[in-house]
Amino acid sequence: MGLLKGRPAPKTFNFRGPSFKQLGFSGEALSDDSPVGLMPQEPRLIRRPVARIEGGVYFSADRAVLESFIS
């Protein structure tokens, strides 16, 4: 997947969020590929915001990271 840019897929998911809890998954139990299959079914599993800036992709970027690109 292009947005992952070589990152393991689990690094882009919010395993502590209510969507994962409702589905009964745990982050430790998922392989690198299995969360990617969940993306179309349940997009709320992905850490947000997702920002593509100057060739980089940032998942759940903190305010300082995003502000550094804007200012």
Predicted model as a PDB file, atoms N, CA, C, CB and O in Angstrom, pLDDT in the B-factor column:
MODEL        1                                                                  
ATOM      1  N   MET A   1       0.845  -1.169   0.000  1.00 53.00           N  
ATOM      2  CA  MET A   1       0.000   0.000   0.000  1.00 53.00           C  
ATOM      3  C   MET A   1       0.892   1.234   0.000  1.00 53.00           C  
ATOM      4  CB  MET A   1      -0.962  -0.003   1.214  1.00 53.00           C  
ATOM      5  O   MET A   1       1.810   1.335   0.814  1.00 53.00           O  
ATOM      6  N   GLY A   2       0.634   2.158  -0.891  1.00 68.00           N  
ATOM      7  CA  GLY A   2       1.476   3.329  -1.071  1.00 68.00           C  
ATOM      8  C   GLY A   2       1.604   4.226   0.140  1.00 68.00           C  
ATOM      9  O   GLY A   2       2.679   4.775   0.383  1.00 68.00           O  
ATOM     10  N   LEU A   3       0.550   4.389   0.900  1.00 70.00           N  
ATOM     11  CA  LEU A   3       0.616   5.280   2.061  1.00 70.00           C  
ATOM     12  C   LEU A   3       1.514   4.742   3.164  1.00 70.00           C  
ATOM     13  CB  LEU A   3      -0.768   5.512   2.611  1.00 70.00           C  
ATOM     14  O   LEU A   3       2.042   5.522   3.957  1.00 70.00           O  
ATOM     15  N   LEU A   4       1.694   3.465   3.232  1.00 71.00           N  
ATOM     16  CA  LEU A   4       2.491   2.900   4.311  1.00 71.00           C  
ATOM     17  C   LEU A   4       3.973   3.216   4.167  1.00 71.00           C  
ATOM     18  CB  LEU A   4       2.294   1.409   4.367  1.00 71.00           C  
ATOM     19  O   LEU A   4       4.686   3.292   5.167  1.00 71.00           O  
ATOM     20  N   LYS A   5       4.440   3.400   2.950  1.00 70.00           N  
ATOM     21  CA  LYS A   5       5.837   3.784   2.692  1.00 70.00           C  
ATOM     22  C   LYS A   5       6.839   2.929   3.467  1.00 70.00           C  
ATOM     23  CB  LYS A   5       6.043   5.245   3.047  1.00 70.00           C  
ATOM     24  O   LYS A   5       7.771   3.456   4.074  1.00 70.00           O  
ATOM     25  N   GLY A   6       6.647   1.619   3.444  1.00 75.00           N  
ATOM     26  CA  GLY A   6       7.590   0.707   4.078  1.00 75.00           C  
ATOM     27  C   GLY A   6       7.372   0.503   5.571  1.00 75.00           C  
ATOM     28  O   GLY A   6       8.083  -0.300   6.175  1.00 75.00           O  
ATOM     29  N   ARG A   7       6.432   1.186   6.183  1.00 76.00           N  
ATOM     30  CA  ARG A   7       6.127   0.980   7.606  1.00 76.00           C  
ATOM     31  C   ARG A   7       5.340  -0.308   7.783  1.00 76.00           C  
ATOM     32  CB  ARG A   7       5.332   2.180   8.183  1.00 76.00           C  
ATOM     33  O   ARG A   7       4.574  -0.695   6.901  1.00 76.00           O  
ATOM     34  N   PRO A   8       5.521  -0.969   8.907  1.00 74.00           N  
ATOM     35  CA  PRO A   8       4.643  -2.110   9.193  1.00 74.00           C  
ATOM     36  C   PRO A   8       3.211  -1.593   9.355  1.00 74.00           C  
ATOM     37  CB  PRO A   8       5.112  -2.881  10.483  1.00 74.00           C  
ATOM     38  O   PRO A   8       2.995  -0.574  10.010  1.00 74.00           O  
ATOM     39  N   ALA A   9       2.256  -2.269   8.780  1.00 70.00           N  
ATOM     40  CA  ALA A   9       0.866  -1.827   8.832  1.00 70.00           C  
ATOM     41  C   ALA A   9       0.360  -1.577  10.244  1.00 70.00           C  
ATOM     42  CB  ALA A   9      -0.005  -2.841   8.171  1.00 70.00           C  
ATOM     43  O   ALA A   9      -0.346  -0.591  10.458  1.00 70.00           O  
ATOM     44  N   PRO A  10       0.689  -2.427  11.224  1.00 70.00           N  
ATOM     45  CA  PRO A  10       0.170  -2.164  12.565  1.00 70.00           C  
ATOM     46  C   PRO A  10       0.577  -0.812  13.151  1.00 70.00           C  
ATOM     47  CB  PRO A  10       0.621  -3.241  13.481  1.00 70.00           C  
ATOM     48  O   PRO A  10      -0.103  -0.311  14.046  1.00 70.00           O  
ATOM     49  N   LYS A  11       1.655  -0.215  12.677  1.00 74.00           N  
ATOM     50  CA  LYS A  11       2.078   1.095  13.172  1.00 74.00           C  
ATOM     51  C   LYS A  11       1.102   2.197  12.771  1.00 74.00           C  
ATOM     52  CB  LYS A  11       3.470   1.427  12.654  1.00 74.00           C  
ATOM     53  O   LYS A  11       1.171   3.300  13.312  1.00 74.00           O  
ATOM     54  N   THR A  12       0.210   1.927  11.849  1.00 80.00           N  
ATOM     55  CA  THR A  12      -0.718   2.945  11.361  1.00 80.00           C  
ATOM     56  C   THR A  12      -2.119   2.804  11.947  1.00 80.00           C  
ATOM     57  CB  THR A  12      -0.796   2.883   9.859  1.00 80.00           C  
ATOM     58  O   THR A  12      -3.032   3.528  11.552  1.00 80.00           O  
ATOM     59  N   PHE A  13      -2.293   1.882  12.881  1.00 80.00           N  
ATOM     60  CA  PHE A  13      -3.614   1.620  13.431  1.00 80.00           C  
ATOM     61  C   PHE A  13      -3.706   2.015  14.896  1.00 80.00           C  
ATOM     62  CB  PHE A  13      -3.964   0.159  13.270  1.00 80.00           C  
ATOM     63  O   PHE A  13      -2.729   1.938  15.641  1.00 80.00           O  
ATOM     64  N   ASN A  14      -4.889   2.436  15.290  1.00 80.00           N  
ATOM     65  CA  ASN A  14      -5.164   2.819  16.669  1.00 80.00           C  
ATOM     66  C   ASN A  14      -5.764   1.616  17.402  1.00 80.00           C  
ATOM     67  CB  ASN A  14      -6.126   4.053  16.729  1.00 80.00           C  
ATOM     68  O   ASN A  14      -6.983   1.456  17.461  1.00 80.00           O  
ATOM     69  N   PHE A  15      -4.900   0.786  17.950  1.00 77.00           N  
ATOM     70  CA  PHE A  15      -5.343  -0.446  18.593  1.00 77.00           C  
ATOM     71  C   PHE A  15      -6.082  -0.191  19.901  1.00 77.00           C  
ATOM     72  CB  PHE A  15      -4.161  -1.344  18.847  1.00 77.00           C  
ATOM     73  O   PHE A  15      -6.792  -1.070  20.389  1.00 77.00           O  
ATOM     74  N   ARG A  16      -5.924   0.998  20.473  1.00 78.00           N  
ATOM     75  CA  ARG A  16      -6.621   1.311  21.721  1.00 78.00           C  
ATOM     76  C   ARG A  16      -7.977   1.966  21.484  1.00 78.00           C  
ATOM     77  CB  ARG A  16      -5.764   2.218  22.576  1.00 78.00           C  
ATOM     78  O   ARG A  16      -8.714   2.223  22.437  1.00 78.00           O  
ATOM     79  N   GLY A  17      -8.308   2.233  20.247  1.00 80.00           N  
ATOM     80  CA  GLY A  17      -9.564   2.894  19.924  1.00 80.00           C  
ATOM     81  C   GLY A  17     -10.766   1.978  20.068  1.00 80.00           C  
ATOM     82  O   GLY A  17     -10.630   0.754  20.065  1.00 80.00           O  
ATOM     83  N   PRO A  18     -11.939   2.576  20.193  1.00 83.00           N  
ATOM     84  CA  PRO A  18     -13.156   1.785  20.375  1.00 83.00           C  
ATOM     85  C   PRO A  18     -13.490   0.869  19.199  1.00 83.00           C  
ATOM     86  CB  PRO A  18     -14.307   2.700  20.619  1.00 83.00           C  
ATOM     87  O   PRO A  18     -14.111  -0.176  19.393  1.00 83.00           O  
ATOM     88  N   SER A  19     -13.088   1.245  17.982  1.00 79.00           N  
ATOM     89  CA  SER A  19     -13.396   0.401  16.821  1.00 79.00           C  
ATOM     90  C   SER A  19     -12.710  -0.958  16.925  1.00 79.00           C  
ATOM     91  CB  SER A  19     -12.971   1.101  15.524  1.00 79.00           C  
ATOM     92  O   SER A  19     -13.327  -1.985  16.639  1.00 79.00           O  
ATOM     93  N   PHE A  20     -11.444  -0.975  17.330  1.00 77.00           N  
ATOM     94  CA  PHE A  20     -10.746  -2.248  17.496  1.00 77.00           C  
ATOM     95  C   PHE A  20     -11.358  -3.041  18.638  1.00 77.00           C  
ATOM     96  CB  PHE A  20      -9.249  -2.018  17.750  1.00 77.00           C  
ATOM     97  O   PHE A  20     -11.518  -4.257  18.535  1.00 77.00           O  
ATOM     98  N   LYS A  21     -11.700  -2.367  19.719  1.00 78.00           N  
ATOM     99  CA  LYS A  21     -12.288  -3.063  20.855  1.00 78.00           C  
ATOM    100  C   LYS A  21     -13.625  -3.698  20.483  1.00 78.00           C  
ATOM    101  CB  LYS A  21     -12.470  -2.102  22.025  1.00 78.00           C  
ATOM    102  O   LYS A  21     -13.920  -4.817  20.904  1.00 78.00           O  
ATOM    103  N   GLN A  22     -14.429  -2.994  19.700  1.00 82.00           N  
ATOM    104  CA  GLN A  22     -15.721  -3.534  19.281  1.00 82.00           C  
ATOM    105  C   GLN A  22     -15.565  -4.760  18.393  1.00 82.00           C  
ATOM    106  CB  GLN A  22     -16.520  -2.472  18.551  1.00 82.00           C  
ATOM    107  O   GLN A  22     -16.380  -5.682  18.443  1.00 82.00           O  
ATOM    108  N   LEU A  23     -14.519  -4.766  17.583  1.00 77.00           N  
ATOM    109  CA  LEU A  23     -14.279  -5.903  16.698  1.00 77.00           C  
ATOM    110  C   LEU A  23     -13.623  -7.075  17.424  1.00 77.00           C  
ATOM    111  CB  LEU A  23     -13.411  -5.476  15.531  1.00 77.00           C  
ATOM    112  O   LEU A  23     -13.583  -8.186  16.897  1.00 77.00           O  
ATOM    113  N   GLY A  24     -13.115  -6.834  18.620  1.00 74.00           N  
ATOM    114  CA  GLY A  24     -12.507  -7.906  19.403  1.00 74.00           C  
ATOM    115  C   GLY A  24     -11.097  -8.260  18.979  1.00 74.00           C  
ATOM    116  O   GLY A  24     -10.625  -9.355  19.284  1.00 74.00           O  
ATOM    117  N   PHE A  25     -10.405  -7.360  18.281  1.00 67.00           N  
ATOM    118  CA  PHE A  25      -9.027  -7.618  17.862  1.00 67.00           C  
ATOM    119  C   PHE A  25      -8.056  -7.037  18.873  1.00 67.00           C  
ATOM    120  CB  PHE A  25      -8.760  -7.028  16.464  1.00 67.00           C  
ATOM    121  O   PHE A  25      -8.375  -6.082  19.582  1.00 67.00           O  
ATOM    122  N   SER A  26      -6.882  -7.615  18.932  1.00 59.00           N  
ATOM    123  CA  SER A  26      -5.795  -7.003  19.682  1.00 59.00           C  
ATOM    124  C   SER A  26      -4.639  -6.798  18.718  1.00 59.00           C  
ATOM    125  CB  SER A  26      -5.368  -7.880  20.912  1.00 59.00           C  
ATOM    126  O   SER A  26      -4.445  -7.592  17.798  1.00 59.00           O  
ATOM    127  N   GLY A  27      -3.884  -5.752  18.923  1.00 57.00           N  
ATOM    128  CA  GLY A  27      -2.772  -5.437  18.031  1.00 57.00           C  
ATOM    129  C   GLY A  27      -1.729  -6.525  17.973  1.00 57.00           C  
ATOM    130  O   GLY A  27      -1.122  -6.756  16.928  1.00 57.00           O  
ATOM    131  N   GLU A  28      -1.517  -7.195  19.088  1.00 59.00           N  
ATOM    132  CA  GLU A  28      -0.495  -8.236  19.137  1.00 59.00           C  
ATOM    133  C   GLU A  28      -0.892  -9.457  18.313  1.00 59.00           C  
ATOM    134  CB  GLU A  28      -0.234  -8.647  20.578  1.00 59.00           C  
ATOM    135  O   GLU A  28      -0.029 -10.185  17.822  1.00 59.00           O  
ATOM    136  N   ALA A  29      -2.182  -9.679  18.164  1.00 58.00           N  
ATOM    137  CA  ALA A  29      -2.664 -10.879  17.484  1.00 58.00           C  
ATOM    138  C   ALA A  29      -2.684 -10.728  15.966  1.00 58.00           C  
ATOM    139  CB  ALA A  29      -4.048 -11.224  17.974  1.00 58.00           C  
ATOM    140  O   ALA A  29      -2.882 -11.715  15.257  1.00 58.00           O  
ATOM    141  N   LEU A  30      -2.486  -9.520  15.456  1.00 61.00           N  
ATOM    142  CA  LEU A  30      -2.581  -9.289  14.010  1.00 61.00           C  
ATOM    143  C   LEU A  30      -1.221  -9.364  13.345  1.00 61.00           C  
ATOM    144  CB  LEU A  30      -3.219  -7.935  13.726  1.00 61.00           C  
ATOM    145  O   LEU A  30      -0.219  -8.923  13.908  1.00 61.00           O  
ATOM    146  N   SER A  31      -1.189  -9.921  12.146  1.00 59.00           N  
ATOM    147  CA  SER A  31       0.040  -9.927  11.363  1.00 59.00           C  
ATOM    148  C   SER A  31       0.182  -8.575  10.675  1.00 59.00           C  
ATOM    149  CB  SER A  31       0.043 -11.089  10.323  1.00 59.00           C  
ATOM    150  O   SER A  31      -0.726  -7.747  10.736  1.00 59.00           O  
ATOM    151  N   ASP A  32       1.312  -8.351  10.025  1.00 58.00           N  
ATOM    152  CA  ASP A  32       1.531  -7.079   9.317  1.00 58.00           C  
ATOM    153  C   ASP A  32       0.508  -6.848   8.220  1.00 58.00           C  
ATOM    154  CB  ASP A  32       2.925  -7.042   8.720  1.00 58.00           C  
ATOM    155  O   ASP A  32       0.146  -5.702   7.953  1.00 58.00           O  
ATOM    156  N   ASP A  33       0.033  -7.909   7.577  1.00 59.00           N  
ATOM    157  CA  ASP A  33      -0.884  -7.747   6.447  1.00 59.00           C  
ATOM    158  C   ASP A  33      -2.354  -7.714   6.845  1.00 59.00           C  
ATOM    159  CB  ASP A  33      -0.669  -8.853   5.468  1.00 59.00           C  
ATOM    160  O   ASP A  33      -3.169  -7.140   6.122  1.00 59.00           O  
ATOM    161  N   SER A  34      -2.706  -8.302   7.953  1.00 62.00           N  
ATOM    162  CA  SER A  34      -4.131  -8.407   8.275  1.00 62.00           C  
ATOM    163  C   SER A  34      -4.828  -7.069   8.512  1.00 62.00           C  
ATOM    164  CB  SER A  34      -4.298  -9.256   9.483  1.00 62.00           C  
ATOM    165  O   SER A  34      -5.983  -6.940   8.105  1.00 62.00           O  
ATOM    166  N   PRO A  35      -4.210  -6.060   9.142  1.00 63.00           N  
ATOM    167  CA  PRO A  35      -4.927  -4.790   9.290  1.00 63.00           C  
ATOM    168  C   PRO A  35      -5.227  -4.110   7.964  1.00 63.00           C  
ATOM    169  CB  PRO A  35      -4.132  -3.855  10.153  1.00 63.00           C  
ATOM    170  O   PRO A  35      -6.236  -3.417   7.840  1.00 63.00           O  
ATOM    171  N   VAL A  36      -4.376  -4.297   6.985  1.00 67.00           N  
ATOM    172  CA  VAL A  36      -4.608  -3.678   5.675  1.00 67.00           C  
ATOM    173  C   VAL A  36      -5.921  -4.173   5.095  1.00 67.00           C  
ATOM    174  CB  VAL A  36      -3.443  -3.983   4.704  1.00 67.00           C  
ATOM    175  O   VAL A  36      -6.642  -3.394   4.472  1.00 67.00           O  
ATOM    176  N   GLY A  37      -6.251  -5.431   5.279  1.00 73.00           N  
ATOM    177  CA  GLY A  37      -7.519  -5.969   4.801  1.00 73.00           C  
ATOM    178  C   GLY A  37      -8.712  -5.384   5.543  1.00 73.00           C  
ATOM    179  O   GLY A  37      -9.830  -5.389   5.027  1.00 73.00           O  
ATOM    180  N   LEU A  38      -8.480  -4.883   6.749  1.00 73.00           N  
ATOM    181  CA  LEU A  38      -9.555  -4.280   7.530  1.00 73.00           C  
ATOM    182  C   LEU A  38      -9.837  -2.830   7.130  1.00 73.00           C  
ATOM    183  CB  LEU A  38      -9.215  -4.345   8.999  1.00 73.00           C  
ATOM    184  O   LEU A  38     -10.921  -2.318   7.409  1.00 73.00           O  
ATOM    185  N   MET A  39      -8.885  -2.165   6.488  1.00 74.00           N  
ATOM    186  CA  MET A  39      -9.030  -0.744   6.150  1.00 74.00           C  
ATOM    187  C   MET A  39     -10.313  -0.421   5.386  1.00 74.00           C  
ATOM    188  CB  MET A  39      -7.850  -0.300   5.337  1.00 74.00           C  
ATOM    189  O   MET A  39     -11.031   0.494   5.789  1.00 74.00           O  
ATOM    190  N   PRO A  40     -10.632  -1.126   4.305  1.00 79.00           N  
ATOM    191  CA  PRO A  40     -11.854  -0.785   3.570  1.00 79.00           C  
ATOM    192  C   PRO A  40     -13.130  -1.041   4.375  1.00 79.00           C  
ATOM    193  CB  PRO A  40     -11.908  -1.573   2.281  1.00 79.00           C  
ATOM    194  O   PRO A  40     -14.119  -0.323   4.225  1.00 79.00           O  
ATOM    195  N   GLN A  41     -13.102  -2.056   5.221  1.00 79.00           N  
ATOM    196  CA  GLN A  41     -14.282  -2.397   6.021  1.00 79.00           C  
ATOM    197  C   GLN A  41     -14.494  -1.418   7.166  1.00 79.00           C  
ATOM    198  CB  GLN A  41     -14.155  -3.810   6.571  1.00 79.00           C  
ATOM    199  O   GLN A  41     -15.634  -1.084   7.490  1.00 79.00           O  
ATOM    200  N   GLU A  42     -13.429  -0.962   7.774  1.00 81.00           N  
ATOM    201  CA  GLU A  42     -13.525  -0.138   8.976  1.00 81.00           C  
ATOM    202  C   GLU A  42     -12.423   0.928   8.971  1.00 81.00           C  
ATOM    203  CB  GLU A  42     -13.428  -1.018  10.249  1.00 81.00           C  
ATOM    204  O   GLU A  42     -11.415   0.768   9.660  1.00 81.00           O  
ATOM    205  N   PRO A  43     -12.599   2.008   8.208  1.00 81.00           N  
ATOM    206  CA  PRO A  43     -11.552   3.025   8.104  1.00 81.00           C  
ATOM    207  C   PRO A  43     -11.253   3.739   9.417  1.00 81.00           C  
ATOM    208  CB  PRO A  43     -11.941   4.035   7.078  1.00 81.00           C  
ATOM    209  O   PRO A  43     -10.203   4.371   9.539  1.00 81.00           O  
ATOM    210  N   ARG A  44     -12.139   3.656  10.394  1.00 82.00           N  
ATOM    211  CA  ARG A  44     -11.885   4.308  11.686  1.00 82.00           C  
ATOM    212  C   ARG A  44     -10.769   3.636  12.471  1.00 82.00           C  
ATOM    213  CB  ARG A  44     -13.149   4.317  12.521  1.00 82.00           C  
ATOM    214  O   ARG A  44     -10.355   4.152  13.509  1.00 82.00           O  
ATOM    215  N   LEU A  45     -10.280   2.515  12.007  1.00 82.00           N  
ATOM    216  CA  LEU A  45      -9.185   1.828  12.676  1.00 82.00           C  
ATOM    217  C   LEU A  45      -7.852   2.528  12.447  1.00 82.00           C  
ATOM    218  CB  LEU A  45      -9.103   0.393  12.200  1.00 82.00           C  
ATOM    219  O   LEU A  45      -6.912   2.333  13.218  1.00 82.00           O  
ATOM    220  N   ILE A  46      -7.761   3.326  11.416  1.00 83.00           N  
ATOM    221  CA  ILE A  46      -6.515   3.984  11.039  1.00 83.00           C  
ATOM    222  C   ILE A  46      -6.269   5.191  11.943  1.00 83.00           C  
ATOM    223  CB  ILE A  46      -6.552   4.414   9.555  1.00 83.00           C  
ATOM    224  O   ILE A  46      -7.189   5.947  12.253  1.00 83.00           O  
ATOM    225  N   ARG A  47      -5.010   5.359  12.360  1.00 83.00           N  
ATOM    226  CA  ARG A  47      -4.652   6.539  13.154  1.00 83.00           C  
ATOM    227  C   ARG A  47      -4.897   7.780  12.318  1.00 83.00           C  
ATOM    228  CB  ARG A  47      -3.167   6.478  13.630  1.00 83.00           C  
ATOM    229  O   ARG A  47      -4.542   7.831  11.141  1.00 83.00           O  
ATOM    230  N   ARG A  48      -5.507   8.781  12.937  1.00 83.00           N  
ATOM    231  CA  ARG A  48      -5.783  10.027  12.228  1.00 83.00           C  
ATOM    232  C   ARG A  48      -5.193  11.179  13.004  1.00 83.00           C  
ATOM    233  CB  ARG A  48      -7.298  10.231  12.020  1.00 83.00           C  
ATOM    234  O   ARG A  48      -5.032  11.078  14.221  1.00 83.00           O  
ATOM    235  N   PRO A  49      -4.874  12.239  12.359  1.00 83.00           N  
ATOM    236  CA  PRO A  49      -5.038  12.473  10.933  1.00 83.00           C  
ATOM    237  C   PRO A  49      -3.952  11.763  10.134  1.00 83.00           C  
ATOM    238  CB  PRO A  49      -5.019  13.971  10.635  1.00 83.00           C  
ATOM    239  O   PRO A  49      -2.903  11.403  10.669  1.00 83.00           O  
ATOM    240  N   VAL A  50      -4.215  11.570   8.867  1.00 82.00           N  
ATOM    241  CA  VAL A  50      -3.216  11.080   7.934  1.00 82.00           C  
ATOM    242  C   VAL A  50      -2.898  12.257   7.026  1.00 82.00           C  
ATOM    243  CB  VAL A  50      -3.720   9.810   7.118  1.00 82.00           C  
ATOM    244  O   VAL A  50      -3.779  12.812   6.369  1.00 82.00           O  
ATOM    245  N   ALA A  51      -1.640  12.624   7.004  1.00 82.00           N  
ATOM    246  CA  ALA A  51      -1.237  13.776   6.195  1.00 82.00           C  
ATOM    247  C   ALA A  51      -0.116  13.371   5.258  1.00 82.00           C  
ATOM    248  CB  ALA A  51      -0.795  14.957   7.090  1.00 82.00           C  
ATOM    249  O   ALA A  51       0.872  12.771   5.681  1.00 82.00           O  
ATOM    250  N   ARG A  52      -0.269  13.699   3.995  1.00 82.00           N  
ATOM    251  CA  ARG A  52       0.794  13.479   3.010  1.00 82.00           C  
ATOM    252  C   ARG A  52       1.381  14.848   2.703  1.00 82.00           C  
ATOM    253  CB  ARG A  52       0.254  12.761   1.693  1.00 82.00           C  
ATOM    254  O   ARG A  52       0.717  15.702   2.114  1.00 82.00           O  
ATOM    255  N   ILE A  53       2.622  15.048   3.104  1.00 81.00           N  
ATOM    256  CA  ILE A  53       3.265  16.351   2.974  1.00 81.00           C  
ATOM    257  C   ILE A  53       4.669  16.143   2.428  1.00 81.00           C  
ATOM    258  CB  ILE A  53       3.300  17.105   4.338  1.00 81.00           C  
ATOM    259  O   ILE A  53       5.458  15.379   2.984  1.00 81.00           O  
ATOM    260  N   GLU A  54       4.969  16.828   1.341  1.00 81.00           N  
ATOM    261  CA  GLU A  54       6.308  16.802   0.730  1.00 81.00           C  
ATOM    262  C   GLU A  54       6.874  15.392   0.617  1.00 81.00           C  
ATOM    263  CB  GLU A  54       7.263  17.663   1.537  1.00 81.00           C  
ATOM    264  O   GLU A  54       8.028  15.156   0.973  1.00 81.00           O  
ATOM    265  N   GLY A  55       6.086  14.475   0.133  1.00 80.00           N  
ATOM    266  CA  GLY A  55       6.551  13.113  -0.098  1.00 80.00           C  
ATOM    267  C   GLY A  55       6.519  12.213   1.123  1.00 80.00           C  
ATOM    268  O   GLY A  55       6.725  11.005   1.003  1.00 80.00           O  
ATOM    269  N   GLY A  56       6.265  12.777   2.296  1.00 81.00           N  
ATOM    270  CA  GLY A  56       6.168  11.969   3.511  1.00 81.00           C  
ATOM    271  C   GLY A  56       4.718  11.733   3.879  1.00 81.00           C  
ATOM    272  O   GLY A  56       3.843  12.513   3.504  1.00 81.00           O  
ATOM    273  N   VAL A  57       4.462  10.673   4.603  1.00 82.00           N  
ATOM    274  CA  VAL A  57       3.122  10.360   5.085  1.00 82.00           C  
ATOM    275  C   VAL A  57       3.205  10.259   6.600  1.00 82.00           C  
ATOM    276  CB  VAL A  57       2.563   9.030   4.447  1.00 82.00           C  
ATOM    277  O   VAL A  57       4.047   9.548   7.149  1.00 82.00           O  
ATOM    278  N   TYR A  58       2.319  10.981   7.256  1.00 82.00           N  
ATOM    279  CA  TYR A  58       2.332  11.057   8.710  1.00 82.00           C  
ATOM    280  C   TYR A  58       0.994  10.569   9.245  1.00 82.00           C  
ATOM    281  CB  TYR A  58       2.626  12.502   9.191  1.00 82.00           C  
ATOM    282  O   TYR A  58      -0.055  11.122   8.915  1.00 82.00           O  
ATOM    283  N   PHE A  59       1.037   9.531  10.073  1.00 81.00           N  
ATOM    284  CA  PHE A  59      -0.154   8.983  10.712  1.00 81.00           C  
ATOM    285  C   PHE A  59      -0.171   9.480  12.141  1.00 81.00           C  
ATOM    286  CB  PHE A  59      -0.181   7.418  10.652  1.00 81.00           C  
ATOM    287  O   PHE A  59       0.813   9.355  12.870  1.00 81.00           O  
ATOM    288  N   SER A  60      -1.303  10.045  12.534  1.00 77.00           N  
ATOM    289  CA  SER A  60      -1.478  10.523  13.895  1.00 77.00           C  
ATOM    290  C   SER A  60      -0.372  11.506  14.272  1.00 77.00           C  
ATOM    291  CB  SER A  60      -1.501   9.348  14.873  1.00 77.00           C  
ATOM    292  O   SER A  60       0.151  11.477  15.385  1.00 77.00           O  
ATOM    293  N   ALA A  61      -0.035  12.358  13.341  1.00 70.00           N  
ATOM    294  CA  ALA A  61       1.026  13.321  13.565  1.00 70.00           C  
ATOM    295  C   ALA A  61       0.631  14.301  14.664  1.00 70.00           C  
ATOM    296  CB  ALA A  61       1.354  14.071  12.270  1.00 70.00           C  
ATOM    297  O   ALA A  61      -0.511  14.755  14.732  1.00 70.00           O  
ATOM    298  N   ASP A  62       1.589  14.615  15.514  1.00 75.00           N  
ATOM    299  CA  ASP A  62       1.262  15.585  16.546  1.00 75.00           C  
ATOM    300  C   ASP A  62       1.274  16.993  15.957  1.00 75.00           C  
ATOM    301  CB  ASP A  62       2.248  15.480  17.725  1.00 75.00           C  
ATOM    302  O   ASP A  62       1.780  17.223  14.859  1.00 75.00           O  
ATOM    303  N   ARG A  63       0.722  17.898  16.692  1.00 81.00           N  
ATOM    304  CA  ARG A  63       0.540  19.265  16.227  1.00 81.00           C  
ATOM    305  C   ARG A  63       1.859  19.912  15.791  1.00 81.00           C  
ATOM    306  CB  ARG A  63      -0.105  20.097  17.319  1.00 81.00           C  
ATOM    307  O   ARG A  63       1.896  20.622  14.787  1.00 81.00           O  
ATOM    308  N   ALA A  64       2.931  19.673  16.532  1.00 83.00           N  
ATOM    309  CA  ALA A  64       4.225  20.276  16.219  1.00 83.00           C  
ATOM    310  C   ALA A  64       4.719  19.829  14.836  1.00 83.00           C  
ATOM    311  CB  ALA A  64       5.260  19.906  17.300  1.00 83.00           C  
ATOM    312  O   ALA A  64       5.249  20.640  14.077  1.00 83.00           O  
ATOM    313  N   VAL A  65       4.549  18.564  14.515  1.00 77.00           N  
ATOM    314  CA  VAL A  65       4.986  18.051  13.217  1.00 77.00           C  
ATOM    315  C   VAL A  65       4.209  18.736  12.098  1.00 77.00           C  
ATOM    316  CB  VAL A  65       4.800  16.517  13.142  1.00 77.00           C  
ATOM    317  O   VAL A  65       4.801  19.202  11.124  1.00 77.00           O  
ATOM    318  N   LEU A  66       2.889  18.798  12.235  1.00 79.00           N  
ATOM    319  CA  LEU A  66       2.068  19.415  11.193  1.00 79.00           C  
ATOM    320  C   LEU A  66       2.328  20.917  11.083  1.00 79.00           C  
ATOM    321  CB  LEU A  66       0.590  19.164  11.473  1.00 79.00           C  
ATOM    322  O   LEU A  66       2.372  21.452   9.975  1.00 79.00           O  
ATOM    323  N   GLU A  67       2.498  21.592  12.196  1.00 82.00           N  
ATOM    324  CA  GLU A  67       2.778  23.032  12.163  1.00 82.00           C  
ATOM    325  C   GLU A  67       4.111  23.347  11.510  1.00 82.00           C  
ATOM    326  CB  GLU A  67       2.758  23.598  13.564  1.00 82.00           C  
ATOM    327  O   GLU A  67       4.261  24.396  10.883  1.00 82.00           O  
ATOM    328  N   SER A  68       5.083  22.450  11.649  1.00 82.00           N  
ATOM    329  CA  SER A  68       6.398  22.690  11.051  1.00 82.00           C  
ATOM    330  C   SER A  68       6.314  22.757   9.522  1.00 82.00           C  
ATOM    331  CB  SER A  68       7.381  21.590  11.474  1.00 82.00           C  
ATOM    332  O   SER A  68       7.132  23.426   8.890  1.00 82.00           O  
ATOM    333  N   PHE A  69       5.343  22.079   8.930  1.00 75.00           N  
ATOM    334  CA  PHE A  69       5.167  22.110   7.492  1.00 75.00           C  
ATOM    335  C   PHE A  69       4.318  23.294   7.045  1.00 75.00           C  
ATOM    336  CB  PHE A  69       4.542  20.822   7.022  1.00 75.00           C  
ATOM    337  O   PHE A  69       4.491  23.802   5.937  1.00 75.00           O  
ATOM    338  N   ILE A  70       3.419  23.725   7.889  1.00 78.00           N  
ATOM    339  CA  ILE A  70       2.491  24.795   7.523  1.00 78.00           C  
ATOM    340  C   ILE A  70       3.136  26.157   7.665  1.00 78.00           C  
ATOM    341  CB  ILE A  70       1.237  24.727   8.378  1.00 78.00           C  
ATOM    342  O   ILE A  70       2.895  27.038   6.840  1.00 78.00           O  
ATOM    343  N   SER A  71       3.949  26.351   8.691  1.00 71.00           N  
ATOM    344  CA  SER A  71       4.526  27.678   8.933  1.00 71.00           C  
ATOM    345  C   SER A  71       5.816  27.910   8.206  1.00 71.00           C  
ATOM    346  CB  SER A  71       4.750  27.880  10.383  1.00 71.00           C  
ATOM    347  O   SER A  71       6.405  28.985   8.323  1.00 71.00           O  
TER     348      SER A  71                                                      
ENDMDL                                                                          
END                                                                             
